[in-house]
Amino acid sequence: MSDINGALPTPLLELRNVTKIYGAGDAQMQALAGINLSIYPGEFVAVMGPSGSGKSTCMNILGCLDTPTTGHYLFQGIDVGSLSRNQRALLRRNYLGFVFQGFNLLNRTSALENVELPLIYRGTTTAVRHQLARQALQAVGLSDRENHTPGELSGGQQQRVAIARAIVTGPSLLLADEPTGNLDSARSVEIMELLTSFNRDKGITVVMVTHEPEMAAYAKRIVHFKDGLIDTDHQQGGH
Amino acid sequence: MFANALLLALRELRRNVMRSILTMLGIIIGVSAVITLVTLGGGATQQVTQQIASLGSNLLMISVGKRMGPGQMSGAAAFNLGDSEALFRDVADLVAVAPVAIGATTAIYANENWSTNVTGSTEDFFPVSNQQIAEGRLFNASEARVGAAVCVIGQTVATKLFRQQSPLNTRIRLQKLSCEVIGLLKSKGQSTMGSDQDDIIVVPLRTFQRRIAGNQDVNLIKVSVKEGADTERVKSDLERVMRVRRHLATNEENNFNVLDMKEIATMLSTTTQTMTGLLSAVGAVSLLVGGIGIMNIMLVAVTERTREIGIRLAIGALEHEVLLQFLVEAVVLSSFGGIIGIVLALSTALALSGLLQVPFVFQGGIVIIAFLFSATVGVVFGYFPARKAARLDPIEALRHE
């Protein structure tokens, strides 16, 4: 891998011999069996693999929600495993954006307020917060849905609000966990085009888990997981 | 950071208006119960205290009858004017003695009539009963001695018979007696026992005995004791003299009764304070139950909102920020409930004080205490659920359905 990306600068994130073991004794289960992976700024990586192959565990570690049992996860050179719970929260707040399969918007809360949420935790002033949130909603084409609650929005629209919430802080890394899993193909294409555009135009690094090869085809690089290890890892033309 | 927590908490409460109101209900009821009871109790105590003062200095009352138990008296011969004169002569440290005879009658003036009691007494009745003149004059010793056809009336009687008119220099009729109204007494309000002290007509004792009652009876002797004198000693002296006057043998029990009014009023005041305390304790229990209600709702909310908490944590909320948000939600709920409770309590107390004829006395202390207590309830009962929320694992929380 390193020879492929040898010409690029320092990786945005780097997994060094990462293992993850859940449970103890007989119930012990190894989710990751020693992963080495480097992702560089501006990449669009699709992570694929069957259920239980360790890709979700890997995403949790990349998202600083979980820490490796052994090995190191370096985010911009910082060893995440050595950080406290709150320090990891600050890292997520300042550098990461999340998009989930189930959208995970706050119910009975307007689209605008949902998008504002990460800015509130950042302590952005009210005026700036409104402006940034409106810009983000505009970027996903939902300017006219500001005051709609998730219940009043279609699945595709909800996922676009979720994307707006993820990019409103201008993150370095966008983690998408099966973002099109709950959507039909036409809506899926819209979402993928949005992710592609943010990757291309704003230089946001995107790591996306998906089961569907058509969605993975939007990525520049596809990593296949199998039995807690990386099976294949190759670059492709992309869109 | 605190402003953020407040913003998030208010947004959350606004989303669940109905649940927020139901949660506050416990606190509202608790706070308003405590404040209403304490305010009314304070008013009642103040009323009793004022009445103790209005009773005049060290008043003793001697009534006819043997004390059989609480409130029960057996019949016995009435006193007479000679008894009261003997008491004043033979007992030391007395300021004044007023013999009192009372009879029910109807007072008539022009087309108006009013059923009330007529009091026959001497000129000493007014200082002993702490009755003061508002208009006109009191009857004097010579009028009392000769039994003049004059009377002094209270505010209630004046209103009932004369409406807005001045009652002075008119004549009212009491049975066969036509008497001139020479004075109007100052209002004294309700007595400790709840009777209207302004519903009164006072005529000279002799006039009462000759022209209304038709006998020489005196039902009651009011005795005013010198300030600083030993009331117990005076009481036993009065009993001794009275026993001689009534020819009681040493083995016979008293067939009259000496009551220290101040003692009774003090006892009543203590009782009122005890009742207020007890009722407030009941209110305080409901406040506690309200607090537990808040904890209950907040715990349910944490479970119900597990996924939401997961989202917040994933987005980068710190542990103490989630804790603060839930804590602020609880405190906003409880203190807002407290404010509503205070408003409710003060209006209830105001309405009830009119209904129960107890003065409304604003008690700033209890209002502040109740508010601080309700806010504290929020902190105490909100902390446990808030800590539970803050310590959730974001991965687990996001998976929660």
Contacts between the chains, C-beta under 8 A, distances in Angstrom:
chain1	res1	chain2	res2	distance
A	60	B	395	5.6
A	63	B	314	7.3
A	65	B	314	6.4
A	65	B	394	5.2
A	65	B	395	5.2
A	66	B	395	6.1
A	85	B	319	6.5
A	86	B	318	5.1
A	86	B	319	6.0
A	86	B	320	8.0
A	89	B	313	6.8
A	89	B	316	5.2
A	89	B	317	6.6
A	89	B	318	5.1
A	89	B	319	7.5
A	90	B	316	6.7
A	90	B	318	7.2
A	91	B	316	7.9
A	92	B	314	6.6
A	92	B	315	6.9
A	92	B	316	4.3
A	93	B	315	7.0
A	93	B	316	2.5
A	93	B	317	7.8
A	94	B	316	7.2
A	96	B	316	7.5
A	98	B	314	5.4
A	98	B	315	7.1
A	100	B	398	7.1
A	104	B	307	7.0
A	104	B	310	7.6
A	104	B	311	5.0
A	104	B	314	7.9
A	104	B	398	6.7
A	105	B	311	7.9
A	106	B	308	5.7
A	106	B	311	6.7
A	107	B	15	7.9
A	107	B	308	7.6
A	108	B	15	4.5
A	109	B	11	7.1
A	109	B	15	6.8
A	113	B	11	6.6
A	117	B	311	7.9
A	117	B	312	7.3
A	117	B	315	6.0
A	118	B	315	4.8
A	118	B	316	6.4
A	120	B	4	5.4
A	120	B	7	6.6
A	120	B	8	6.6
A	121	B	4	7.3
A	121	B	312	7.7
A	121	B	315	6.4
A	121	B	316	5.4
A	121	B	317	5.3
A	121	B	318	7.8
A	121	B	321	6.6
A	122	B	316	7.8
A	123	B	1	7.2
A	123	B	4	6.7
A	165	B	315	7.6
